């Protein structure tokens, strides 16, 4: 026998040589394991941990058992975690365990449960004495303490800060999941504690994993929250925690993890790793549209779609190089989202940057962009009718100054609430009647502007008296053949068209067009816009063939006035594509859409037209059978309308209704119901009964409820839908018959 071997101590049970780092009990690792199996550690534990008085078991997992205990010498309650004996099979475990314990003891962040002591019991079992946290797993906490989106994201930021603190000190957690992130209620708001660093290890120490894989038959960690590279037993770094945080964020938002429908309860390391690599993670908005349970009262799909989808998917990328490089960069994106600033997870297009700017300055831009649509008429009025350039400038400046003063006055959020667009408009209307009563020309301009703004919000009852008054005053002040009168006629004609008075709309718009023709060439662009409006009457009267020559002339006039690709040209071409699609000339329409929509995306002044074109494109795509592409177009349309008009407005409700119908057609009934109900809720607040816009939301809601077998709920919705369609559409229209048949079916099934 070698002299070196003969000088080493031997195991007291089997006589095997002991390493220099072996247990102080005189047992080799194999005998320690055998002893542990013969006498469970939890039974013998109290006698072996002299300074700790054991209480109840409070947790159990793959990396040990946790007890409530009292540290007698310091008279404090702790969580005592007993690690598995199997870890001692690795000869270098004790040395690594001591090194990692020293590192974890340096984690002094308020969001991390402290490590008070690390040691080995008399029987050789490793243990950790930890701060005892009286909290709930974060997802459980969100069920009992519902938080709005901002509150959830701020809670998640606390988690990020704690994990980043550990990373900065060389510790990777490797088991981040809801049960290891405890949330506590407090006077200053909820707070978190990250616990259980039992799988943690110093960054760069890859040898630790090999022993764990050799000693355990299942994956170490929780596969649902585990990165593919960790599951595969490969090298990991801080980005494996980034992956877990992406899964955790998704669950905090919608109540379900992206891969929650997959079973990871069994399988080899290779099988689980392959499943994680090959199974695509679903974004949180998709989980919501598919009816995923929520961690709190359900967030709206629109709240998580976009930035938060992108943030979660980037964090959960299968390729570590495609994830956030650090937890801090992920947290920065969350903060940017909360501040309505561009996030790095989304390509920074000019269009995206504009949207973010609009969200940060929401109320002013929402109203101002609408007012611009109406103010175009006022600008023509001043330019043509003022007798002198000085009068023109004075009046234009008075209108502009008045609108800026009124629209810029509200301070959104200053009193704890967000000012609504309709509140600002009501204030502007009241101020105009009081402040401008001595200047009838300027008052007429402002009435026209505000009336057009109400019209763009589908608030037709509010728009009607303003537009009629503006038309009457303009005729009186400027005469029947002025451009100003033509502009007022056009605005009133559009109002009549959208309130199902096509005969009156035709008369008003035709008169407007005749006046514009007498003022050529200065009225070229305005004539083109009037032709667009007249074509819209033909489209809404189910006469798209009559719209074609009007729109073709409108395009020619727009290009003559502003050149190819100008704003008016793009708008007319978009309407032309819509008409061609309704005539069945789908290929021609698609070519125009593909040309027009990128041009609109590149022009911030065309947000409203872009949302309308995307909606029209969705009709074409749906008719051609590409429902998924139609859904994507409508998702973008909804987003644009939220930016332009605000969340609770009728244009948004209409777009939500169309999105709901597209999802219904794809069998996405839960998402269809959510979107349709959201749209109806908005409309109930703003529209009178039986308004035309109810068709878009009532149709998907009624048919979805019928499809889900909820006929008692479906019947009254069908009754209302039939009333709306009969009032605003021809009696023999397919849509009317469809609504009537749905009602009959609901009644028959009931």
N, C-alpha and C positions, 0 to 999 in steps of 0.2 A: 504494500500500500504506500502511496505517495506520502512523504512527511507532511506536506501542506495539508492534505486531506485528513491525516490522522490528528492534526492539531485543531481542526474545526469542531465546534460543539455539535452534538448529535441530538436528534429529536427524541424526547423522552418516551415516545410511544413506539415509533417504528425504527428508530436508530438511524434515520437518514441524516446526512450532514446538513447543518443549518447555514444559511448565508449570513453575512455580517449584518443584514438588515432584517433578519427574521424576528418573529414575535418574541417579546420578553418572557412569554409563558414557557418557552422551551419546546413549542410545537412547530412542526413544519407546516407550510400552507395546506398540504393535502390533509393532514390530521386535524387542522383547524376547521376545514370545511366539513370533514366527517363529524367532528364534534358538534358543529353548528347544526348539521342535519339531524343528529341524534337528539339534540336538546335545542329547540327553537330559541333564537336569541331573545325574542320578546319575553319568554318565560323567565329566563335567567337574568335579564337585563338589570332589574332594580338592585340586585345584589352586587353587580359588577361595576356600577357607576356611583362610587361613593358619595360625591358631592351633589348628586341629583336625586330628588324624590320624584318618582314617576307618577304621572296621572294617566288619563285616558289616551288611547291611540287616536290621533287626529288626522292621519293620512298614511297612505301606503301606495307604493309604486315600484317600478322596475329598479329604482336605485335606492330602495330602503324603506324603512318604516319610521314614521314621525310620531313622537309622543309629546303631550303636554307635560312639562316637568317644572320643578322648582329647584333653582340652584341655591342650595342651603346657605352657603357661605356668604352670598350677596343678597339673599332673600328676594329673589326676583324670578318671575315666571319666564320660561324659555320654551322654545320648540327644540326637542332633542331628536336629531335624526341619526338612526343607526344604519350604516352602510352595509351592503352584503359582504359576507365572509369571502365570497368567490373572488373578490378583487385582489385578495392576498395571493392568489395563484401567480400573479405577475410579480416577479422578484423586485422590480424597481417601483412597485406601487407605493410602498411606504415613503420612499424618498420623494416621489412626485406628489403624494398626498400632503406631505408636510409643506412642500414648496407652494402648492396651490392654496393651502390653508392660509399661509402667510400673505399671499397675494389677495385672497378674498377678504382678509381682515383689514386690508387697506381700502376696501370699498365703503366709503363713509357718506354716500349720497342719501338724501332723505327719501328717495324713491326705491331704495334697496334695503331689504331686511338685513340687519347687521349679523356678522359672524362673531360670536363672543369667544368661542373656544373650539379647537379641533384636537382630537386625541385618540388614543387607543385604549379600550377597556381592558380590565384584568384578563379577560378571555381572548384578547387580541382583536376585538371587533372595532373598526374605525367608527368614530361618531363626530357629529358637529352639533354644537350648542348655538342655536340661532335666535334672533329676535322673534318673539311671538307676536304675530299680527292678527288682530281680530277683525278681519275683513272677509269679503266674499269674492269669489272669482269674478273678474271684471264683467263677463257677459251675464252672469247671474245678477250682479249689481245693477246692470242696465235694465234688466227686467223689472226689478223692484224700485229702481230710481230712474224713471224714464228721462232721458236727456235729449234736447234737440241736437241737430247735426253739429252745430258749433261746440256744444258741450262735450259731445263724444270725441270730436277731433282734439279739443284741448286736453281731454283726459289721455288720449293717445300720445299727445306730445309729451306728457309727463313720463310715459313709458319709454319713449325714445330717448329722453334726456337721461334716464336712469341707465338704460342699456349702453348708451354712448359713454357714460361715465366708466362703466366696466370695461368697455373696449379701450378707452384711453389708458387704462391701467393693465392692459394685456390680458383681460379675461373675456372669453367667449362663453355665453350662457349655454347654447345648444339645445335648450328645451323650453323655449318660450311658447306658452300656450295659456289659455284663460285661467286654468287652475294655478298657474305659477305667477299670475299677475293679480294681486288682490286689491280691491277697491274699497275705500272707506269714506263714509259721509262725514262732513265736517262743516263748521260754521262758515268757513271761507270757501266752501265748495268741496267736491269730492277730490280725493287724492289716491295715489296708488303706491303699492310696495311690490317690487319684483322679488320673488322668493325662489328658493330651491335651486341653488347653483350646484346641485349634485352631479350634473354632467359637465359642469364648466371645466375649462382647462386653459392654460396659458396659450395665447396665440402662437402658432407655429409648432406646438408639441403634438405631432401626429402619431407618435408612438403610443399615446394613451388609448387610441381607439382599438388598436390591434388586440390588446389584452381583453378589452370588453367584448369584442366580437368572438374571441376564442372561448370566453367563459360563459356566454349566454347564447341560447338558441334563437332568440327573437331579436328584432331590431332594438337597439338602445335609443330611447327617445320616443317621441310620439309621431308616427308617420304622417298623420294628417297635417302637422305643422312643420314637417322636416324637409329640408332642401334635398333635391335628388342626390347631390354629391355626398351629403352626410349619410343618407340612407345606403348609398353604395359603398360606404366605408373608405371613401377617398379623402384627399386632403381638404380641409375646410378652413375658412378664415371668417372674419367678422361678417362677410356677406351671407353666411348661412343664417345668422340672426336677422339680417335684413329680410331674407325670405320668410322666416317665421313671423316677423312683424307685419309683412304684407298680408299673410293669412289672417293674423289676429285683427288687423284693421278691417278687413272685409267682414269678419264675423261681428265686430263691434258696430259696423254700419247696418248690416242686414240680418244678423242673427244666425247666419249659417256660414260655414267655411266653404271655400270654393270646391273642395273635393269631398264634401261631407257625404255625398251619395255613393262614394267608393268604399269598399270594405278593405281595411288594412289589418284586420285582426289576426291574420296568419300569413305565413309565407316566408320564404327565405329572404336574406338580405338582398340577393340579386333580383328576386321577384318583386319585392317592394320598391326597390330602386328603379326597376324598369317601369313599374306602374306610375311612379311619380314623374319619371321622365316623359312618358308617353301620354299621360292624361292632361289635357289642356285645362288650366284653371279658368273658371268663369268669372267675369267681372261682376262686381256687386250689383250693378243695375240689372243685369240679366237674372241674377238670383231673385231680385225683387219682382221682376216682371213675370217670373215663373212661379210666383206665389211662395217664395221662401219665408219661413217663420222669421219674425223680427225680434231682435234683442230688446226692443221697446216698441211703443206704438209706431207703426211702419213709417219710415221715411218715404218721401215722394221719390219716385224713380229719377226725376229731374235733378234732385239734390245730389245724387251720387254719380249720375251719368256724366261723362266728360272727364274732368280733371281727376276725380277720385277713382274712377275706373282705371285711368291711365297710371295713376300712382300705384294702385294695388298690383296691376299687371306688371309694371316695371319691377317692383319689389319681388314679385313671384316668378320672375323670368327663370326658365330652366337653365340658362347659361349664366353663371355668376358674373361674367364680364358685362352682361347687359343690365344687371341690377344697379341700384344705387351703390356707389363705392363705399359709402359709410351710412350709418344710421342718421348722422347729422344732416346729410344732404337730403335724405328722405323727409326729415322733420322740416327742413327749409321749404320743401315743396308744399307741405301741409300748411305752413304759415303763409306762403304766397297765395295758396288757394283761399285761405280765410280773408286775405287782404284783397281778393279779386285781382291778383297780379298773375302774369303768365307763369306756368309751372314748367320745369325742365322736362317732365315726362311727356309733354305734348309738343309736337313740332311748332316752332315759334314763327308761324306764318303771320303776315301782316293782318290777315283777317282775324286770326286768333287774338293777336295783341289788341286789336280794336275792340273785340268783344270784352276783354278784360278791362280795358279802360272804361267802357260803357258801364260795366257792373260797378266799378269803383265810384263812378259819378252818375249813378243810376237815375235818380229822379230828374236831375236837370237835363240829361241827355234824352231820357225817355220822352219828356214833354217837348224839349226843344226840337228834336228830330221830327216829331209829329207836327209841330207848329210850322216848321220849314215847309211842309207840304202845302199848308194853307197860305203861308206867307208869300209863296210864289205869285199867287193871284194879286195880293196886295202890292207887290213890287211892280207888276204890270200896270195896275191901276195908277200908281203914283207916277210912273214913267210916262204914261200916255196922256193922262188927264190933267196933270198940273200945268197951269198956264205959263209958268216960268220955271227955269231950272232951280231957282231958289225955293219956290214953293214945293217943288218935287222933293228936294233934299230935306226941307223942314218936315214935311209930312211923313216921309219915309223914316226919318230919324225919330219922330214922335211915336210912330207905331213900334219901331224897334226898341226904343227906350222904355216904352210902356211894358212890352212883353218881357224884356230882360228884367225889369224891376219886379214884376209880379212873379215870374217863373223862377227867378233866382232868390226870392225872399225866403222860401222854406228851408229849414235846416234839417235834412233827413236824420232821424235818430237823436236829435238834440234833446227831445223831451222823452226819450225812451221808446219811441215808436218810429216807424218809417212812414213818411208822408206819402200818400197815394197820389197817383197821377190825377184821378178824378177830383181829389180835394184841391189840387193846384188849379185845375181848370175851373172849378166852381169859384175859387177866389178870383181868378182872372176875369171871369164873366161879371162878377159882382162889381169889381173895381172899374171895369170898362164902362159899365152903365153909369157909374157915379162920376168918374173922373173925366170922361170924354163927351159928356152930353152937350157941351158947347161947341164941339168940333165934329159935326155929323159925318164928314168924309172919313176922318180917321176912325170914328166909331164904327162906320160901316166896314172898313177894312178889318178891324179887329174882330167884329162879329163873324165875318167871312172866315177869318183864320181860325177862330175858336170853333165855329160850326164844322169846318172841315176836319179839325182835330177830333171832335166828338164822333164824326162820321168814321174816321179811320179806326176808332176804338169800338165801332159797331154800336155806339150809344145813340141810336137814331132818334129817340124821343127828345134828347137834349139837343141834337144837331138841328132838327127840323125848324124850330122857331128862329134860331140864329141865322140859318141859311135863308129862310124866307124873308126875314127882316132885312138882311144884307142885300138880297136881290131887289126888294122894293125900294130901299133907300138909294141903291146904286142907279136904278132906272131914273128916279126922281132927280138925283144930283148930276148925273152924267149923260142921261139920254138913253134911248132904246138901242142905239147902234154903236155904243162905245165898247172898247175892249174890256173895260171893267164890268160892264153888263154881261158880256159874253162869258167872262170868268165866273160871275155869280150864277148865270144860267147853267154853266157846266157843273158847278158844285151841287146845285139843286137837282140837276138831272141825275147825277150819280147817287144822290140820296134816294131819289124815287126808284131808281133801278134796283138798289139793294133792299128796298122795302116793298118789293113786288108790285110796283106801279109802272110797268114797262111802257104803257101807252103815254103816260105823262112824261116819263123819262125820254122817250123818243122825241116828243115835241120840244122839250126844253133843250136837249142836246142838238137837235137839228137847227134850232134857232141860233144856238151858240156857234155852230159851224158856219152858218151863213154870215154871221157878223165877222168872224175871224177872216173869212175869205175876202171881205171888203177892206181889210187892213193889211193885206200882204204888201211887202215882204216882212214887215216888222213882227207880224203875228205868226210867222211860219211855225216856230216851235210850239206855240200855244194851240194852233190849229191841229198839229199832229197829236197833241194830247187829247184834244176834244174828239178826234176821230177814234182814238183808243177807247175813250169812254163810250162812244156810240157803238163801237164794235162789241163792247162788253154787254150792252143790252141785247144784241143779237145772240151772243153766246148764252146768256142766262135765259133767253126765250127759246132755247134749243134750236136756234137757227145759225149754226156756226158758218154755213156757206155764205150767209150775208155779211159775216164779219171779215171774210178774207180780203175783199177789195178795200175796205176801210183801213185795215191794218197794213196792207201793202202800201197804200198811199201814205199812211202815218210813218212808216219806215223811211220812205223816200224823203218826206219833209224833214224828218229828224236828221237824216244824214246831210241834207242840204244846209240845215241850220247849224249843226254841230259836228259834222263829219262822221265817217263810219266808226262804229263802236262808241258813240256818245251815249249819254244816259238815256235820252228819249228813244234813241234807236234801239238800244238793248231792251227797253221796256216794251216797245211795240213788237219787236221780234219775238220776245217771250210770249206775248199775247197771241201772236200769229202761230207760234208753235202749239199753243193750247188749242186754238181753233182747228188747226190741221189734225191734231190728235183726235178731236171730237168727230171729225169727218172720216176717220179711219185711215188717214194718211200718216201712219205711225212713223215710218222711216224718215220722211221729210221732217216731221216734228222732232224726232230724236236728234237729227243733225243740227237743228237750230238750238235745241236745248243745250247740247254739248258745246256750242259756241257761246251762248248767252250766259250760262251760269258761271263759268270761270270769270267772265268779264264783270259780272255783278259781284262776285266774291272779292274782286280786286278794287271795288269802288265803295268806300264807306257810305256814300250817299244813297246806296241802293239796297240797304238792309231790308227794307220793307218789300221791295220788288223781288229780292232774292228769296225771301221766305215764301212769297207767292209762287215763284217759278219752281222752287223745290216741291211745293205742294202739287203743282200741275204735273211736274215730272213724275211724281209718285203715282199719279193716276195712270200715266202712260206705262210705267213699269208694272203696275199691278195688272193692267189689262193685258200686258204681254206675258204675264205669268211670273215675273221676277219679283215676288212679294218681299223677299229679304232686302233687295235693293230699294224697293219702295219704302220699306220701313226705315232704312238708313236716311233716305232723303227727308222723310217726315221728322225724324229725330233732329236733324239739322234745322229744319224749318221751325220746329218748336223752340229750339235754342235761340234762333235769331229773333223770334217774336218776343221771347222773354227779355232779351237784351233791349229790344226797341221799345216795347210797350210796358214791360213790367209783368210780374207773375200772374196776378189776378186780373186779367183783362180778357175781353171777348175774342180778340184774334188768337191768343194763346189757347183759349178754350176750344175754338174751332179746329186748330191744328191738333190738339190732343184728341179730339173726336175722330179726325181722320186717321191719326196714328192708331187709335183703339180699333178702328174698323180693319185696318191692315193686319193688326195682330190677331184679331178675331178670325180673319181669313186664313191665317197660318196655324190656327188651333192654339194660340197663346191666350187662353181665356182669362187667366188670372191677370195678366198684364193688360188685356183689353178692358176688363172691368175697372181696374185701378185708374187707367187713363180716362175712360169715359166718365166715371163718377167724378173725377177731378174737374173735368170740363163742365159737367152739369152743375156742380157746386159753384163754380165761377159764374156761370150764366144766370143761375138763380139770384145771385146777388146784384146783377147788373141789368138784366134784360126783362122786359115785360113778358107775360105769358104768350105762348104760341109764336114767338119770334122765329124768323127763318133759321137763325143759327142753331136752334135746338136740334134740328135735323141731324147735324153732324155728330152730336154726342148721344142723342137718344137712340139712334139706329144701332150703333155697336153695343150700347148698354142693354137694350131690349133683346137683341138676338143672342148676346152672350149669356144673359140670365136664362133664356129659353134653352140654350145648348147645355147649360149646367143643370137643367132640370128644376130650376127655381121659378116655376110658372106663376106662383102667387105674386112674386116680386115683378115678374116680367109683364104681366097683364096691364097694370096701370101705366107702365112705361110705353107699351105698345099703343094704348089708347091715346096718350099724348102725342106720340109719333105720328099716328094716323091723322090727328087734327092738324098738326104742323104741315104735313105733306099735302093734305087736301087744300089748305089755305093758300099755300105758296107755289103749288105745282099743278100742272094739268091733271084732270081727273083720271085720264087714261095713261098717265106716265107710269113707267115700269116701277119707279121708286114708290109711288103711291100703292100700286098693287102689291108690291113686296111687303110694305108695312101692314096692309090689310090682311094678307095671308098669314103674316106672323101673329097678328092679334087673334085670328081665327084658330090657329094652331095652339096658342097659349090657352085659349078658352077651352078648346077640345081636350087638351091634356089635363087641364084642371078638373 
